[in-house]
Amino acid sequence: MIVAVLASRYVYVQLRQAQSGAAKPVKLVSVVAAAAPLKLGQRLELKDVRLVDWPEGKQPTGSFAHTEDCVGRALIMPVVENEPILESKLASREAGAGLVVAIPVGMRAVAVGVDDVVAVAGFVVPGTSVDVLVTGSGPSGPVTRILLEHVRVLAVGQQVQPDNTGKPQTAPVVTLLVNPEDAEKLALATSGGKIHLALRNSTDMVNVNPPPAYGVTMFLGTAPLAPKAAVTKPAPPPPPPPYTVQFINGGKAETLTFPR
């Protein structure tokens, strides 16, 4: 009986300690989160954010505790409802709003005119990656080459977000994100030739850089002939200088020349 009483008391004490530990309250703090799905470039207003409870010490890095720290700043990436607003997802207050905040420092947004064929039947949507092909006239006839590879699409028309259902988006203009050097190439290609966009897997970052495709090769099955360089004959060497002899006869001097 004594052993049973002691064992029962031990079990009772252990259960009480376990219950008291499980019931220990967790201190919560406030974290600013999205009140609804928010789009890239959207400037945050007070109605777009709200405070949610979060365990103290477990807040995401870069989170905010006060809504006024976020209001007035634009998002550089979309967020979903109840997702914490982080410093890394906001542009500076001086950056403005809209598409401009999605352009990284050192990059440029270039718009190109497209149609359903160029834009792959509308499946070129914001966030996808494309290769830019240019077709023009070369020394041996028409030629097509890949000008730029894995270029990010920033916007289609005025839409900066893809359709949630995956539907294609059609617009007469597509905006691409390129560096300044590629922006010059793209501008030259659109003015002096015709461009096409080739849709590619966004995770495929390998540069293929295939050789250009020549019209004469496609239609005749032969390699294009290299343009003949102009043959320049060397200039003839200058004639040698003549021999010069000076005769002195008394007080009279005379100079005579003889060809070599």
ABEGO torsion letter per residue (X at the ends): XAAAAAAAAAAAAAAAAAAAAAABBBBBBBBBBBABBBBBGBBBBAAABBBBBBBBGABBBGBBABAAAABGBBBABBBBBGBBBBAAABBBAAAEBEAAAABBBGBBBBBBBBBAAAAGGGABBBGBBBBBBBBBBBAAEBBBBBABBGBBBABBEABABBBAAGBBBBBABBBBBBBAAAAAAAAAAAAABBBBBBBBBAABABBAGBBBBBAAAAAAGBBBBBBBBBBBBBBBBBBBBBBBBBBBBEABBBBBBBBX
